[in-house]
Amino acid sequence: MSIWLSRSQESFSRLVSVVCKPHTSNMKRNEIEKYTYRIMWSDEDEVFIGLCTEFPSLSWLASTSGKTLKGIQSVVKECVSDMSKTMKNYQ
């Protein structure tokens, strides 16, 4: 796991980038582990924001960094699952 902390001069937000190996139930572990997750604190909104580098349109907001990480991982898992089902329908 790699973690970087920085202080943005413009927004004064704390940035935590996390590359992790989460445990998931229905998806093979290595399928969800290959993605990069970023958890940021928003001073303006007073919540943690979860992002995934490989899926820039997805995000998750929560009150703690742990809940945020679990939330964005869940959204990515659902997105990958939906994409897999869609691709099977077109083959």
C-alpha positions, -999 to +999 in steps of 0.1 A: +000+000+000+013+034-009+001+066+009+009+101+000-001+131+021+001+166+007-014+200+015-029+219-015-021+257-013-053+265-031-079+244-014-060+234+018-073+198+013-056+168+026-049+142-002-044+106+005-037+083-024-041+046-016-032+016-037-047-013-018-056-050-019-093-051-008-112-083-002-144-087-022-171-114-022-183-120-058-154-107-078-120-123-080-096-104-057-071-095-084-098-079-106-105-052-081-070-049-067-055-036-099-072-002-096-058+029-079-080+046-053-076+081-040-093+094-008-093+132-003-107+154+025-127+184+013-126+213+037-153+230+017-178+201+019-164+186+051-165+150+038-140+125+024-142+121-014-132+087-029-120+085-065-106+057-088-079+067-113-091+042-139-127+053-137-126+091-134-164+096-136-170+075-104-168+090-069-181+083-034-186+107-004-186+096+032-178+109+067-147+087+073-118+077+050-125+040+057-162+043+046-151+063+016-126+037+005-152+009+009-178+029-010-156+037-040-144+001-042-181-010-042-190+014-070-160+003-091-169-034-085-205-027-097-193-008-127-168-036-137-196-062-132-220-042-154-194-037-181-187-075-181-224-083-185-228-057-213-199-071-232-213-106-229-246-094-244-228-079-274-207-110-282 
